[in-house]
Amino acid sequence: VTRTPKTGDHGVDLVAAKDNFRVCLQCKKYTKPVGNSAVQEVTAGKTHYQGTHSGVVTNNSFTKKAIELAESNNVMLLHHDELDNLEKILTEANLQEKE
C-alpha cells in the first residue's frame, strides 16, 4: 500500500497493489454520509494512477447519489471494517464480471 501526496493526490489517498490488482482508494472519515464528490474524485484518480479498481472507504455510510454514481462507474463503496477482506471482495467482483 502506497500513500499519495497530501495535496495534489488527484482524488486518491492510497494505492494498494497485489498480483494483478491495483486499487485506488479515497478515504473519508465523516460524521455524515459520504456524497458523490468522493466517487467523482476517485474515478478520475483511478485513471491517473493506472488502477484496475477504485473505491471509497469510510467510517460512515453513503448518500443515495453516491451509490448511484458508484454503480455506474464501477466504484466500490466500502466501510473501513471491510478492508481486511479487500482481496476477497476484488476476487469475487472479478468472477462476477467474467460471468
C-alpha positions in Angstrom: 0.0 0.0 0.0 1.3 3.4 -1.0 0.1 6.8 0.2 -0.3 9.5 -2.3 0.8 13.1 -1.5 -1.3 15.0 1.0 -2.0 17.7 -1.7 -2.4 17.1 -5.4 -3.4 13.5 -4.9 -5.9 13.5 -7.8 -8.6 12.1 -5.6 -6.7 9.0 -4.4 -5.4 8.7 -0.9 -4.0 5.1 -1.1 -2.9 2.8 -3.9 -3.0 -0.9 -2.9 -1.2 -3.3 -5.3 -1.1 -7.1 -5.2 -0.8 -9.6 -8.0 -2.9 -8.2 -10.9 -4.9 -5.8 -8.7 -4.1 -2.1 -8.4 -6.8 -0.5 -6.2 -7.1 3.3 -5.9 -8.9 4.3 -2.7 -10.3 7.6 -1.5 -10.7 7.6 2.4 -13.3 9.7 4.2 -13.7 9.9 7.9 -17.0 11.8 8.2 -19.8 12.3 10.7 -22.3 12.3 7.9 -22.8 10.1 4.9 -20.3 10.4 2.1 -21.5 12.2 -1.1 -20.9 11.7 -4.7 -17.9 14.1 -4.9 -15.7 11.3 -3.4 -16.8 8.9 -6.1 -16.1 11.5 -8.8 -12.6 12.1 -7.4 -11.6 8.5 -7.1 -13.0 7.8 -10.6 -10.6 10.4 -12.1 -7.8 9.3 -9.9 -8.1 5.7 -10.9 -7.1 6.7 -14.5 -4.2 8.9 -13.3 -2.7 6.1 -11.1 -3.5 3.4 -13.7 -5.7 1.5 -11.3 -7.6 -1.7 -12.1 -10.2 -0.9 -9.4 -11.3 2.0 -7.3 -13.2 2.5 -4.1 -14.3 4.9 -1.4 -13.7 3.9 2.2 -15.5 5.5 5.1 -16.4 5.0 8.8 -20.0 6.1 7.9 -22.4 5.4 5.0 -23.1 6.8 1.6 -25.7 9.1 0.1 -28.2 7.8 -2.5 -26.4 9.9 -5.2 -23.0 8.5 -4.2 -24.4 4.9 -4.5 -25.9 5.7 -7.9 -22.7 7.2 -9.3 -20.6 4.4 -7.8 -22.7 1.8 -9.5 -22.5 3.5 -12.9 -18.7 3.9 -12.6 -17.9 0.6 -11.0 -16.6 2.1 -7.8 -16.6 0.0 -4.7 -18.2 1.7 -1.6 -16.6 0.2 1.5 -16.9 0.6 5.2 -13.5 0.6 6.8 -14.3 -2.7 8.6 -14.3 -4.4 5.1 -10.7 -3.6 4.3 -9.4 -6.8 5.9 -11.5 -8.7 3.2 -10.5 -6.4 0.2 -8.7 -9.2 -1.7 -11.7 -11.5 -1.4 -14.0 -8.7 -2.4 -11.9 -8.0 -5.5 -11.7 -11.6 -6.4 -15.4 -12.1 -6.2 -16.0 -8.9 -8.2 -13.7 -10.2 -11.0 -15.5 -13.5 -11.1 -18.9 -11.7 -11.4 -17.5 -9.6 -14.3 -16.4 -12.7 -16.2 -19.9 -14.3 -16.0 
